[in-house]
């Protein structure tokens, strides 16, 4: 446990977080998996410390505050990048990854009997329910669509002569 506490001091300050990471390590999970879980959980625990909230007793409101904070972080690509997912906030895939760490931590607390419920929750499919029977998770999962060229871009592609099959020699 000392090694985890040295490498990840923020989860190391929280007994249950350190225990949860130790379980994953004892189960033989890959070091990079442990690092990803610890990184995601450390950011959440930092928020709990700033807000003076015991993470074991945190509510869905605290998790929502954490998610909102993600949306206000500056993009690493800069504010001038023109794209649907640019400007501010982390990418949807990063959000999902960070939220998995927090959700698994709360699953652990529920299994240990320290909580009754998981404030993160997850999306569920219920057969026969109205609206397709899907309950969305805390953060909507986005799927990036493939790039489709505009009419002008297609014309530019079609206007180029095909490459020569025989290189000049």
C-alpha positions in Angstrom: 0.0 0.0 0.0 2.9 2.3 0.6 3.9 2.3 -3.1 0.3 3.3 -4.1 0.3 6.1 -1.5 3.6 7.4 -2.8 2.7 7.3 -6.4 -0.9 8.6 -5.9 -0.9 10.8 -2.8 -4.4 12.1 -3.2 -6.1 8.7 -3.2 -3.6 7.7 -0.5 -5.0 10.3 1.8 -8.4 8.6 1.6 -8.5 5.2 3.3 -11.2 3.7 1.2 -9.7 5.0 -2.1 -6.4 3.5 -1.2 -8.0 0.2 -0.3 -10.0 0.2 -3.6 -6.8 0.7 -5.7 -5.0 -1.9 -3.6 -7.7 -4.4 -4.4 -7.3 -3.8 -8.2 -3.5 -4.1 -7.8 -3.8 -7.3 -5.8 -6.1 -8.7 -8.5 -3.2 -8.3 -10.9 -4.6 -5.5 -13.1 -2.1 -3.9 -15.4 -0.1 -1.0 -14.0 -1.5 1.4 -16.6 -5.0 0.4 -15.7 -4.3 1.1 -12.0 -2.8 4.5 -13.1 -5.8 5.4 -15.2 -8.2 4.5 -12.3 -6.0 6.4 -9.8 -5.8 9.5 -12.1 -9.6 9.6 -12.6 -10.3 9.1 -8.9 -7.6 11.6 -7.8 -9.3 14.4 -9.7 -12.6 13.5 -8.1 -11.1 13.3 -4.6 -9.5 16.8 -5.2 -12.9 18.2 -5.8 -14.2 16.5 -2.6 -11.4 18.0 -0.6 -12.0 21.5 -2.1 -15.7 21.2 -1.3 -15.0 19.7 2.2 -17.1 16.6 1.3 -16.3 13.1 2.6 -16.2 11.1 -0.7 -17.8 8.1 1.1 -20.9 10.3 1.8 -20.9 12.3 -1.4 -24.1 12.6 -3.4 -25.1 12.7 -7.0 -24.9 16.5 -6.7 -21.2 16.3 -5.9 -20.6 14.0 -8.9 -22.6 16.4 -11.1 -20.4 19.2 -9.9 -17.4 17.2 -10.9 -18.8 16.6 -14.4 -19.7 20.3 -14.8 -16.1 21.1 -13.9 -14.9 18.9 -16.7 -17.0 21.0 -19.2 -15.4 24.2 -18.1 -11.7 23.1 -18.5 -9.9 24.7 -21.4 -9.2 22.3 -24.3 -5.6 21.3 -24.8 -6.1 22.1 -28.5 -6.9 25.7 -27.7 -10.0 27.9 -28.0 -9.4 28.7 -31.6 -9.7 25.2 -33.0 -12.9 24.9 -35.0 -14.5 21.5 -34.3 -17.7 20.3 -32.6 -15.8 19.1 -29.6 -13.3 21.8 -29.2 -12.9 25.0 -27.2 -13.6 24.0 -23.6 -14.0 20.7 -21.8 -12.5 17.3 -22.0 -13.4 14.9 -24.9 -16.4 12.7 -24.4 -14.1 9.6 -24.3 -12.0 11.2 -21.5 -15.1 12.1 -19.6 -16.4 8.5 -19.8 -13.0 7.1 -18.7 -12.8 9.4 -15.7 -16.4 8.7 -14.7 -15.7 4.9 -14.8 -13.1 5.3 -12.1 -15.5 7.1 -9.8 -18.3 4.7 -10.6 -16.2 1.7 -9.8 -15.0 3.3 -6.6 -18.6 3.7 -5.5 -19.4 0.1 -6.6 -16.6 -0.9 -4.2 -18.1 1.1 -1.4 -21.5 -0.4 -1.9 -20.1 -3.9 -2.0 -18.2 -3.2 1.3 -21.4 -2.0 2.9 -20.2 1.6 3.3 -23.0 3.0 1.1 -26.5 2.0 0.1 -26.2 3.3 -3.5 -23.9 4.5 -6.2 -24.3 8.2 -6.9 -22.7 7.9 -10.3 -25.2 5.4 -11.7 -25.1 3.9 -15.2 -27.2 3.6 -18.3 -29.6 0.7 -18.4 -31.8 -1.1 -20.9 -35.2 -2.2 -19.8 -37.1 -4.4 -22.2 -40.6 -3.3 -22.9 -40.2 0.2 -21.5 -41.4 3.3 -23.4 -38.9 5.2 -25.6 -36.8 2.1 -26.4 -36.3 1.2 -22.8 -33.0 3.0 -22.4 -32.1 5.0 -19.3 -29.1 7.3 -20.0 -26.0 7.3 -17.9 -24.8 10.4 -16.1 -22.8 11.6 -19.1 -24.2 11.0 -22.6 -21.9 8.8 -24.7 -21.1 10.5 -28.0 -20.1 8.6 -31.1 -18.0 10.7 -33.5 -19.5 10.4 -37.0 -17.2 9.8 -40.0 -16.1 12.8 -42.0 -18.2 13.4 -45.1 -16.8 15.7 -47.7 -18.9 18.7 -48.9 -19.9 19.0 -52.6 -17.1 21.4 -53.2 -14.6 18.9 -51.7 -15.9 16.1 -53.8 -15.6 18.2 -57.0 -12.0 19.0 -56.0 -11.3 15.2 -55.6 -12.9 14.4 -59.0 -11.2 17.2 -60.8 -7.7 15.8 -60.0 -6.3 13.6 -62.7 -5.7 10.0 -61.6 -2.1 9.2 -60.7 0.0 7.7 -63.4 0.4 4.0 -63.3 3.9 4.2 -64.6 6.4 6.4 -62.9 8.7 8.3 -65.3 11.8 6.5 -65.5 
